[in-house]
Amino acid sequence: MVKAADLKEELFIVLLPKKNDLKKALELQETISKHYDLYNDDDYPELHITLNRINKKDIDEAKEVIAEVVQNYQQNPIKIEISNLKCFCLKEKFLVLKVDETDSLTSLSTQLHQQLVNRDLSTLTNYEEWSFHMSLISNIFAKNPISDQEFNKICLILDGIPQKISTVGQRIEIWRPTLDKDKKVIASFKL
């Protein structure tokens, strides 16, 4: 099992999909978030796929690695296919879109991970168990976290429901673990 992130020490390397193609997912996120009054000022988590994690101290070297890897994917789109909703019940609760392992996504993620490992930068252990997903809702940054009972109700209704979405990756970014748009993005690399 992949160890939970250390939000004080780690940064996230994320793939951002084309937002226009995520309309259904964004509507579902907004509906649930507003119903439970989860976040301040409609400041929902931006939909993304976490590809890897690094220590904060390794930011400059990680930027070099990402810049190198991105060069190999600027002519070929990173296909993102989503098939259904899934609940992750860890210490914190997550309702996610399960992202299918397309060839291009798997290739990008594997190459990035291997390059980070080669330089001893990745903090992901058990990478082979990593599951691609996009978090729609999470209690981590919620001002009013969803209770276990309510979360279980949501999961009974939504878990496994088909949610067909096709899109492509637009950028890879390095993020701090925050919803604050002005503080979150450390670096951005266009695909």
C-alpha positions in Angstrom: 0.0 0.0 0.0 1.2 3.5 -0.9 2.0 5.5 2.2 0.0 8.7 2.8 1.7 11.9 1.9 3.5 14.0 4.5 1.9 17.4 3.8 4.5 19.3 5.8 7.5 17.8 3.9 6.3 16.8 0.5 5.3 18.4 -2.8 3.1 16.9 -5.5 3.9 16.4 -9.2 0.5 16.5 -10.9 -0.9 16.2 -14.4 -3.6 18.7 -15.2 -6.2 17.7 -17.8 -8.0 19.9 -20.2 -10.7 21.5 -18.1 -13.3 21.9 -20.8 -13.7 18.1 -21.0 -14.4 17.7 -17.2 -17.8 19.5 -17.1 -19.7 16.6 -15.7 -17.1 15.9 -13.0 -16.9 19.6 -12.1 -20.7 19.8 -11.8 -20.7 16.7 -9.5 -17.9 18.2 -7.4 -19.7 21.5 -7.0 -23.0 19.8 -6.1 -21.5 17.7 -3.3 -19.3 20.5 -2.1 -22.2 23.0 -1.8 -24.5 20.5 -0.3 -22.1 19.8 2.5 -20.6 23.3 2.6 -17.1 21.7 2.3 -14.9 24.5 1.2 -14.5 28.3 1.6 -15.8 30.5 -1.2 -16.3 27.7 -3.7 -12.6 27.0 -3.5 -12.8 23.4 -4.6 -9.7 21.2 -5.1 -8.5 21.5 -8.7 -9.0 18.3 -10.6 -5.7 16.7 -11.3 -3.8 13.4 -11.4 -1.0 13.1 -8.9 2.0 11.4 -10.7 4.5 11.5 -8.0 5.7 13.2 -4.8 9.0 14.8 -3.8 10.6 16.3 -0.7 10.5 20.1 -0.6 14.3 20.3 -0.5 14.5 18.6 -3.9 12.5 21.1 -5.9 15.3 22.4 -8.2 16.5 19.0 -9.2 12.9 17.8 -9.7 12.2 20.7 -12.1 15.2 19.6 -14.2 13.8 16.0 -14.3 10.3 17.1 -15.3 11.6 19.5 -18.0 13.6 16.6 -19.5 10.6 14.2 -19.4 8.1 16.7 -20.8 10.2 17.1 -23.9 9.4 13.5 -24.9 5.6 14.1 -24.7 5.1 17.5 -26.3 4.2 16.0 -29.7 2.1 13.1 -28.4 -1.0 13.8 -26.3 -1.3 12.1 -22.9 -4.7 10.4 -23.1 -6.8 10.4 -20.0 -9.8 8.1 -19.8 -12.1 8.0 -16.8 -14.6 5.2 -16.4 -16.2 5.5 -13.0 -16.5 7.0 -9.5 -14.7 5.3 -6.6 -14.5 5.9 -2.9 -11.2 5.7 -1.1 -11.7 5.2 2.6 -8.3 5.8 4.2 -7.6 7.9 7.3 -9.1 10.8 5.3 -12.1 10.2 3.0 -11.9 10.7 -0.8 -14.5 10.5 -3.5 -12.5 10.1 -6.7 -12.8 9.5 -10.4 -10.9 6.4 -11.2 -8.5 7.1 -14.1 -7.8 4.2 -16.5 -4.2 3.4 -17.3 -3.8 4.5 -20.9 -0.6 3.7 -22.6 0.5 7.3 -22.8 -0.4 8.1 -19.2 1.4 5.0 -18.0 4.4 5.7 -20.1 4.7 9.3 -18.9 4.2 8.4 -15.3 6.7 5.5 -15.4 9.4 7.5 -17.2 8.9 10.4 -14.7 9.0 8.0 -11.7 12.1 6.2 -13.0 14.0 9.5 -13.6 13.1 10.7 -10.1 14.1 7.4 -8.5 17.4 7.5 -10.4 18.2 10.8 -8.7 16.8 9.6 -5.4 14.0 12.3 -5.5 10.7 10.3 -5.5 9.1 9.8 -2.1 6.6 7.3 -3.3 7.2 3.8 -2.0 5.4 0.8 -3.6 5.0 2.8 -6.8 3.6 -0.3 -8.5 0.6 0.0 -6.3 -0.1 3.6 -7.2 -3.6 4.1 -8.6 -4.4 6.9 -11.0 -7.3 9.0 -9.8 -8.7 12.5 -9.6 -10.1 13.5 -6.2 -13.5 15.2 -6.5 -14.0 15.7 -2.7 -11.7 15.2 0.2 -11.8 15.9 3.9 -8.2 17.0 4.0 -8.8 20.7 3.1 -12.5 20.8 4.0 -13.7 23.5 6.4 -16.7 21.2 7.3 -15.4 17.6 6.8 -18.1 15.0 5.8 -18.8 12.7 8.7 -18.0 9.0 8.2 -21.8 8.2 8.2 -22.5 10.8 5.5 -19.5 9.8 3.5 -20.6 6.1 3.6 -24.0 7.2 2.3 -22.4 9.1 -0.6 -20.3 6.0 -1.4 -23.2 3.6 -1.3 -24.9 5.8 -3.9 -22.0 6.8 -6.2 -19.3 4.2 -5.8 -18.8 2.4 -9.2 -21.3 4.5 -11.1 -20.0 4.9 -14.7 -18.6 8.4 -15.4 -17.2 8.2 -18.9 -14.8 11.1 -19.6 -12.1 11.4 -22.2 -9.5 14.2 -22.2 -5.8 14.9 -22.5 -3.1 16.2 -20.2 -2.2 19.9 -20.7 0.5 20.6 -18.1 2.6 19.0 -15.4 2.9 21.1 -12.3 4.6 20.9 -8.9 2.2 21.8 -6.1 2.3 22.7 -2.5 -0.5 20.9 -0.6 -3.0 23.8 -0.3 -6.2 25.1 -2.0 -4.8 28.6 -2.1 -4.4 29.3 -5.8 -1.8 32.0 -5.2 0.5 29.6 -3.2 -0.2 26.2 -4.7 1.8 26.2 -8.0 5.5 26.2 -7.8 6.4 25.3 -11.4 4.4 24.5 -14.5 5.5 22.6 -17.7 3.3 22.6 -20.8 2.8 19.4 -22.7 
